[in-house]
Amino acid sequence: MTDTSTTSTTSTTADTVDAFFTAFGSGDTAQILALFADEVAFRVTGAPIVPWTGERTRKEQLAEFFGLFGKVLTAPESFEVTGRVVQDEDAVVMARCVFGVLATGRKFTNHYALHFTISEGRIRRYHMYEDSYAIAEAFAA
């Protein structure tokens, strides 16, 4: 017998993650922000030289985070989701992307995992685990 509440939760989680990547890919910051809960545990660990690292909890901080990419990076040369695991409220997405840093002209390849937790169709946890060494090297002058 299938637990329909678990199936429904997993489906909502997958749909929300898909909506996030659709909005992110189109640069729709308003739609991205609409997907987040009012209170969020948002963390990107990495070197201080990388401007988007750190913890955030409020939507205005998230707006700054998502607005940074176009200011400091080139358009992506490539982006590929390489795997995804969804279970109940949690989803982990593995991906690979290549960007250039505008200030230095250097490129980096970033292999990363992004852990989402979804509650009532809203993202309440966003923890990113990325290749901070490669990114920091690209930002170094």
LUMGUFI-417676 format. One line per field, with one value per residue: x, y negated, z of N, C-alpha, C, O in turn; residue in one letter. Coordinates in steps of 0.02 Angstrom, whole numbers, plus 50000, padded with zeros to 5 digits. Layout:
// residues N
n_u <- X	...;
n_v <- Y	...;
n_w <- Z	...;
ca_u <- X	...;
ca_v <- Y	...;
ca_w <- Z	...;
c_u <- X	...;
c_v <- Y	...;
c_w <- Z	...;
o_u <- X	...;
o_v <- Y	...;
o_w <- Z	...;
resn <- A	...;
This chain:
// residues 141
n_u <- 50042	50027	50080	49987	50002	50140	50178	50113	50177	50309	50289	50248	50365	50457	50395	50407	50546	50574	50506	50585	50709	50666	50625	50748	50830	50771	50796	50703	50683	50580	50489	50570	50591	50460	50444	50503	50490	50433	50522	50683	50812	50956	51101	51263	51412	51582	51731	51777	51806	51719	51573	51440	51434	51386	51264	51087	50924	50812	50696	50737	50874	50890	50851	50957	51059	51021	51024	51157	51228	51219	51290	51421	51461	51483	51361	51302	51411	51385	51263	51206	51097	51142	51095	50963	50880	50734	50642	50507	50496	50619	50745	50884	50989	51105	51227	51313	51406	51473	51551	51608	51709	51676	51762	51891	51906	51926	51878	51770	51732	51596	51550	51414	51305	51139	51037	50872	50733	50563	50412	50241	50237	50334	50503	50602	50724	50885	51027	51185	51316	51464	51602	51704	51838	51880	51800	51843	51974	51951	51901	52009	52131;
n_v <- 50058	49888	49740	49605	49474	49458	49478	49368	49261	49280	49259	49124	49067	49098	49028	48895	48878	48896	48782	48683	48698	48670	48535	48479	48507	48425	48303	48241	48156	48112	48218	48320	48276	48282	48416	48446	48474	48365	48364	48426	48548	48518	48551	48534	48601	48550	48470	48307	48216	48243	48173	48215	48302	48358	48338	48318	48254	48178	48114	47998	48010	48126	48078	47992	48089	48169	48069	48039	48122	48084	47967	48000	48110	48190	48237	48404	48526	48658	48768	48898	49013	49147	49245	49297	49312	49347	49346	49353	49203	49159	49120	49153	49084	49114	49032	48958	48821	48690	48537	48368	48247	48081	47975	48028	48104	48238	48411	48533	48701	48769	48893	48944	48970	48948	48927	48934	48898	48918	48846	48845	48808	48709	48652	48686	48718	48694	48750	48739	48829	48809	48801	48717	48686	48685	48580	48472	48462	48415	48289	48227	48103;
n_w <- 50000	49960	50037	50025	50072	50086	49953	49895	49961	49917	49780	49779	49829	49725	49619	49665	49669	49533	49484	49543	49474	49344	49356	49399	49289	49193	49244	49327	49457	49543	49539	49588	49721	49767	49786	49906	50083	50216	50322	50312	50306	50242	50161	50097	50091	50090	50024	50083	49980	49880	49825	49854	49961	50126	50259	50256	50297	50270	50146	50075	50084	50011	49886	49858	49851	49737	49643	49630	49538	49399	49407	49437	49366	49205	49080	49095	49029	49020	49089	49186	49257	49350	49431	49542	49695	49778	49923	50023	50107	50069	49948	49847	49733	49609	49513	49372	49317	49212	49225	49196	49279	49290	49336	49335	49221	49223	49213	49291	49335	49412	49516	49603	49747	49795	49929	49964	50070	50075	50123	50131	49996	49987	49989	50124	50169	50102	50059	49996	49925	49859	49740	49814	49813	49677	49632	49712	49667	49537	49564	49622	49600;
ca_u <- 50000	50065	50059	49973	50027	50210	50181	50092	50231	50366	50270	50250	50435	50485	50366	50435	50616	50570	50487	50643	50758	50636	50630	50819	50854	50745	50815	50643	50696	50517	50462	50615	50576	50393	50448	50533	50451	50451	50584	50719	50881	50988	51173	51311	51477	51638	51782	51751	51816	51661	51524	51375	51437	51360	51197	51033	50861	50757	50687	50779	50941	50887	50849	51027	51096	51005	51043	51230	51258	51225	51337	51490	51475	51458	51307	51332	51432	51349	51229	51176	51078	51171	51060	50914	50849	50678	50610	50463	50505	50688	50770	50953	51002	51175	51232	51379	51400	51535	51541	51667	51706	51684	51818	51957	51907	51939	51820	51771	51682	51570	51510	51384	51243	51094	50988	50810	50679	50502	50356	50182	50253	50383	50571	50619	50797	50923	51098	51224	51383	51494	51675	51724	51908	51882	51768	51888	52031	51929	51891	52073	52163;
ca_v <- 50000	49826	49685	49550	49411	49456	49468	49299	49218	49287	49227	49051	49050	49100	48972	48832	48877	48882	48711	48643	48699	48635	48463	48461	48509	48368	48241	48211	48150	48108	48286	48357	48254	48305	48487	48454	48460	48301	48377	48477	48564	48510	48551	48553	48600	48540	48420	48238	48180	48258	48126	48243	48348	48334	48359	48269	48277	48135	48110	47946	48039	48172	48037	47971	48148	48188	48013	48036	48162	48044	47913	48023	48167	48193	48285	48471	48560	48721	48785	48964	49050	49214	49294	49269	49360	49314	49389	49314	49131	49144	49134	49136	49079	49109	48997	48935	48761	48654	48465	48325	48193	48019	47934	48059	48138	48309	48456	48588	48754	48780	48953	48928	49001	48900	48962	48897	48927	48885	48853	48813	48781	48655	48671	48661	48729	48691	48757	48754	48857	48799	48804	48649	48675	48665	48515	48423	48453	48375	48221	48199	48061;
ca_w <- 50000	49954	50080	49979	50099	50068	49881	49882	49985	49871	49718	49791	49835	49658	49580	49688	49646	49460	49476	49561	49419	49287	49370	49400	49220	49154	49278	49356	49528	49580	49545	49634	49790	49784	49804	49972	50143	50247	50360	50276	50324	50177	50174	50045	50124	50044	50038	50088	49918	49837	49853	49873	50017	50189	50280	50247	50325	50249	50074	50045	50078	49954	49825	49847	49830	49668	49600	49623	49484	49338	49418	49446	49323	49136	49071	49100	48967	49021	49151	49179	49317	49341	49472	49588	49741	49813	49973	50067	50101	50051	49881	49835	49661	49591	49449	49349	49275	49196	49222	49197	49327	49252	49360	49322	49157	49234	49214	49338	49330	49479	49530	49667	49770	49825	49972	49976	50109	50053	50169	50104	49930	49991	50008	50191	50177	50041	50077	49937	49936	49794	49736	49833	49794	49606	49625	49742	49621	49481	49589	49643	49548;
c_u <- 50044	50036	50050	49997	50101	50218	50164	50147	50290	50351	50273	50323	50467	50460	50396	50508	50617	50554	50545	50692	50731	50643	50703	50847	50830	50762	50757	50650	50631	50487	50505	50596	50508	50393	50475	50483	50473	50514	50619	50789	50919	51063	51211	51380	51532	51683	51752	51759	51758	51601	51457	51376	51408	51290	51149	50969	50801	50755	50728	50851	50944	50886	50920	51068	51084	51021	51117	51258	51269	51275	51410	51510	51452	51396	51339	51352	51398	51317	51195	51159	51101	51137	51012	50885	50795	50647	50572	50476	50575	50704	50844	50964	51077	51179	51304	51366	51469	51516	51609	51655	51722	51747	51886	51963	51920	51874	51827	51717	51661	51527	51480	51323	51203	51040	50930	50769	50618	50447	50298	50197	50303	50451	50586	50692	50828	50996	51135	51294	51417	51570	51703	51797	51913	51853	51814	51948	52012	51918	51957	52106	52232;
c_v <- 49938	49774	49624	49483	49403	49444	49396	49250	49220	49253	49151	49028	49047	49042	48905	48825	48863	48809	48665	48640	48665	48560	48440	48458	48451	48301	48205	48209	48146	48177	48329	48340	48278	48378	48498	48438	48393	48307	48435	48487	48569	48504	48573	48545	48590	48485	48350	48198	48191	48219	48156	48291	48316	48360	48301	48298	48238	48128	48054	47969	48088	48135	48013	48030	48164	48132	48008	48068	48122	47988	47936	48079	48156	48236	48354	48498	48628	48729	48852	48992	49121	49267	49258	49325	49320	49365	49345	49240	49111	49162	49113	49139	49072	49078	48978	48873	48730	48580	48431	48271	48128	47980	47962	48090	48213	48348	48507	48638	48770	48843	48941	48971	48947	48938	48915	48935	48884	48898	48812	48777	48724	48682	48642	48676	48730	48692	48779	48776	48855	48802	48735	48635	48650	48595	48460	48410	48409	48302	48188	48161	48085;
c_w <- 50000	50001	50036	50006	50083	49994	49863	49903	49938	49805	49724	49796	49766	49615	49600	49666	49571	49447	49492	49502	49356	49297	49370	49329	49178	49186	49311	49432	49569	49590	49591	49705	49813	49806	49875	50028	50172	50289	50327	50306	50258	50189	50113	50078	50072	50066	50039	50023	49869	49865	49875	49931	50080	50203	50272	50277	50298	50173	50042	50038	50020	49889	49808	49821	49756	49619	49588	49559	49421	49345	49419	49399	49251	49135	49074	49031	48961	49089	49140	49248	49305	49384	49519	49630	49778	49860	50022	50055	50077	49978	49879	49759	49652	49522	49434	49306	49264	49188	49215	49249	49289	49272	49341	49253	49163	49235	49270	49320	49401	49480	49598	49682	49806	49863	49986	50028	50093	50105	50140	50038	49930	50015	50077	50209	50108	50063	50016	49957	49868	49798	49751	49816	49722	49596	49653	49698	49562	49501	49608	49585	49531;
o_u <- 50094	49976	50099	50012	50124	50260	50197	50161	50318	50395	50299	50340	50501	50498	50410	50528	50658	50584	50555	50714	50769	50663	50718	50883	50865	50746	50761	50627	50628	50462	50478	50586	50499	50347	50472	50440	50527	50554	50589	50821	50914	51085	51195	51403	51529	51675	51707	51723	51749	51581	51421	51325	51405	51262	51166	50961	50744	50806	50752	50886	50994	50918	50939	51107	51131	51031	51138	51305	51322	51300	51455	51569	51405	51380	51397	51314	51385	51340	51161	51202	51080	51150	51019	50867	50809	50628	50602	50467	50588	50680	50863	50950	51109	51140	51348	51321	51516	51472	51661	51599	51775	51782	51934	52018	51925	51821	51883	51664	51702	51475	51516	51294	51231	51002	50939	50769	50620	50438	50305	50172	50312	50454	50584	50718	50803	51024	51120	51326	51402	51598	51723	51815	51947	51879	51824	51971	52052	51926	51960	52108	52265;
o_v <- 49935	49764	49595	49438	49348	49403	49366	49203	49168	49220	49117	48976	48998	49011	48863	48770	48823	48778	48614	48586	48635	48524	48386	48411	48430	48249	48144	48253	48175	48192	48369	48385	48293	48400	48554	48394	48367	48261	48487	48439	48620	48457	48623	48489	48618	48456	48335	48149	48151	48231	48123	48318	48255	48399	48243	48359	48262	48135	48063	47949	48092	48156	48013	48022	48170	48144	47975	48042	48125	47962	47898	48095	48117	48270	48362	48493	48653	48702	48862	48995	49153	49326	49199	49378	49268	49420	49304	49215	49052	49212	49061	49189	49030	49095	48981	48873	48742	48563	48462	48251	48122	47955	47924	48102	48247	48323	48522	48621	48784	48846	48930	49003	48906	48976	48863	48996	48823	48955	48753	48722	48692	48729	48581	48649	48762	48641	48831	48745	48896	48805	48699	48577	48600	48556	48408	48353	48368	48257	48127	48186	48056;
o_w <- 50036	50004	50013	49967	50067	49973	49821	49867	49921	49776	49680	49769	49749	49579	49557	49645	49547	49403	49459	49483	49319	49251	49344	49312	49131	49159	49323	49467	49623	49644	49630	49746	49871	49841	49900	50020	50154	50291	50315	50328	50223	50222	50081	50090	50017	50120	50000	50013	49822	49921	49912	49950	50086	50164	50282	50280	50303	50139	49986	49991	49985	49840	49750	49774	49717	49559	49540	49530	49391	49295	49404	49393	49239	49185	49056	48983	48907	49139	49090	49292	49256	49375	49534	49604	49807	49839	50057	49999	50066	49952	49906	49727	49684	49477	49477	49264	49302	49149	49228	49261	49258	49228	49331	49229	49112	49255	49293	49294	49444	49447	49646	49638	49843	49833	50018	50029	50098	50127	50127	50026	49878	50055	50086	50258	50061	50083	49986	49999	49824	49853	49705	49806	49709	49556	49621	49692	49540	49460	49611	49529	49488;
resn <- M	T	D	T	S	T	T	S	T	T	S	T	T	A	D	T	V	D	A	F	F	T	A	F	G	S	G	D	T	A	Q	I	L	A	L	F	A	D	E	V	A	F	R	V	T	G	A	P	I	V	P	W	T	G	E	R	T	R	K	E	Q	L	A	E	F	F	G	L	F	G	K	V	L	T	A	P	E	S	F	E	V	T	G	R	V	V	Q	D	E	D	A	V	V	M	A	R	C	V	F	G	V	L	A	T	G	R	K	F	T	N	H	Y	A	L	H	F	T	I	S	E	G	R	I	R	R	Y	H	M	Y	E	D	S	Y	A	I	A	E	A	F	A	A;
